[in-house]
Amino acid sequence: MAQILSFPGQKGAFAIGLTWQHEEVQPSKSAVRASAMALGRHFRWGIVHQSAEGAVQSGFCEPMAGVKVSAVKPLAAIVASQHQQPWMGLFHLQDSLYWYVAVRQGHAIISGGDRVGTIEELDTIRARHRALGDWTEVEGTLRDLAAMARASKGVSAMHDVLTGPWRSTAYALAAVSAVGAIAGGGWYWYDMQQEAEREAQRARQRAIAAAQRLNEAARPRTLPWVEEASPSAFLQACRRAWDGQTLAESGWTMATWRCKPATATTLHIETSWKREGGVAANAPGSLSADGNQANATAVGRAAFLPSPSEIAAVGEAQRAIWTYAQARGMALQVTMPPALLPSDGKTPVDPWLVMTTDINFGTPPWLNMGAGLDNVAGLRLTEVSYEAATQTWKGVGKLYAQRNGNAAPAVEPQHQGKP
């Protein structure tokens, strides 16, 4: 169900929880009314929005008390372009209530990508959407939404899509209904007209879906694993960062260390620290509430080149990663992504899937245990971590594989440029 948000210092209100549908072209007023009627007569408020990339969508919701429709803007349309696509966001509203937004091609809100509910209710939708491929995941609060809502200048306010010609026609037919015979014919004509509009809308949506499938088939796909660092390149970059890492300073000792890829030329280094005789004034990074721990972040240098484009079928990929781990006596966990739900025919499905891998290296992986990771086609490490208390080294990765054994589309790697 739709909700209204308002933010201090900002004019108007913002609607969340709309029902969105794709449009091939800017729809006419009658087409928008027909779409609203198809959803139900209580879906009176609507908006037609076009993203900067040209994606056209119409969004609908039921009227909400206490606010004029002309003062309400759809928040999903405002925030859609504020992160690199595809992205999904989860924002805490109050108590157990959250807002979920999901944006993909053309910075368009996807089906089910504007919802309000509890974590349990929204997790089902998020799991279905995660099966569509990789996402940038964003989490935030009302404070973050307030900052994002300030970019609402280019988004129109909503309006009552069932006013105007539709209502005047309805009133005229109601007046004529006082004369029985004429009323019967009038309402029959009106119902036929509405059914014709609904059928035209359904035909248009079928045409849109067909065109999207054709466009998707013709569009060269970007292979995400090509743009990510190979395991060996990532490990060597992390090794350089580790070699320059201080393990203790001014009475504070490092408790954990994490190395993650950030861009083609940078790493994201996270460290946590434990007080061992030091004082808060000398704590690295941000100090915890109890004054005994601290957390710090840093940027490491890298020079990643595009990686090989080959990936294997799911079974072959699993066999390769297990062979690597078993040959070295390492603990390994491989997790499959959620199963795909029945397709709505509108959202394209990537011909690959992404498994997650958790590897217990035991020792620094660049010394010996990491050798051979490049032989596992489609494996890309996303984190290497060290825990001082247990003296353990671990890795997290993504294992790309062909969905249903289908070959991934052949495209030229898109070079990221020199660092």
Secondary structure as UniProt FT lines:
FT   STRAND          3..5
FT   TURN            8..9
FT   STRAND          13..16
FT   STRAND          19..23
FT   HELIX           29..39
FT   TURN            41..42
FT   STRAND          45..50
FT   TURN            52..53
FT   STRAND          56..61
FT   TURN            65..66
FT   HELIX           69..71
FT   STRAND          72..74
FT   HELIX           75..79
FT   HELIX           80..82
FT   STRAND          87..94
FT   TURN            95..96
FT   STRAND          97..104
FT   HELIX           105..107
FT   STRAND          108..117
FT   HELIX           119..130
FT   TURN            131..132
FT   STRAND          136..141
FT   HELIX           142..149
FT   TURN            150..151
FT   TURN            153..154
FT   STRAND          159..160
FT   TURN            161..162
FT   HELIX           165..176
FT   TURN            177..178
FT   HELIX           180..218
FT   HELIX           224..227
FT   HELIX           231..243
FT   STRAND          248..249
FT   TURN            250..251
FT   STRAND          252..261
FT   STRAND          266..275
FT   HELIX           280..282
FT   STRAND          286..287
FT   TURN            289..290
FT   STRAND          293..301
FT   STRAND          312..313
FT   HELIX           314..327
FT   TURN            328..329
FT   STRAND          331..335
FT   STRAND          352..360
FT   TURN            365..372
FT   HELIX           373..375
FT   TURN            377..378
FT   STRAND          379..387
FT   TURN            388..391
FT   STRAND          392..402
FT   HELIX           403..405
//
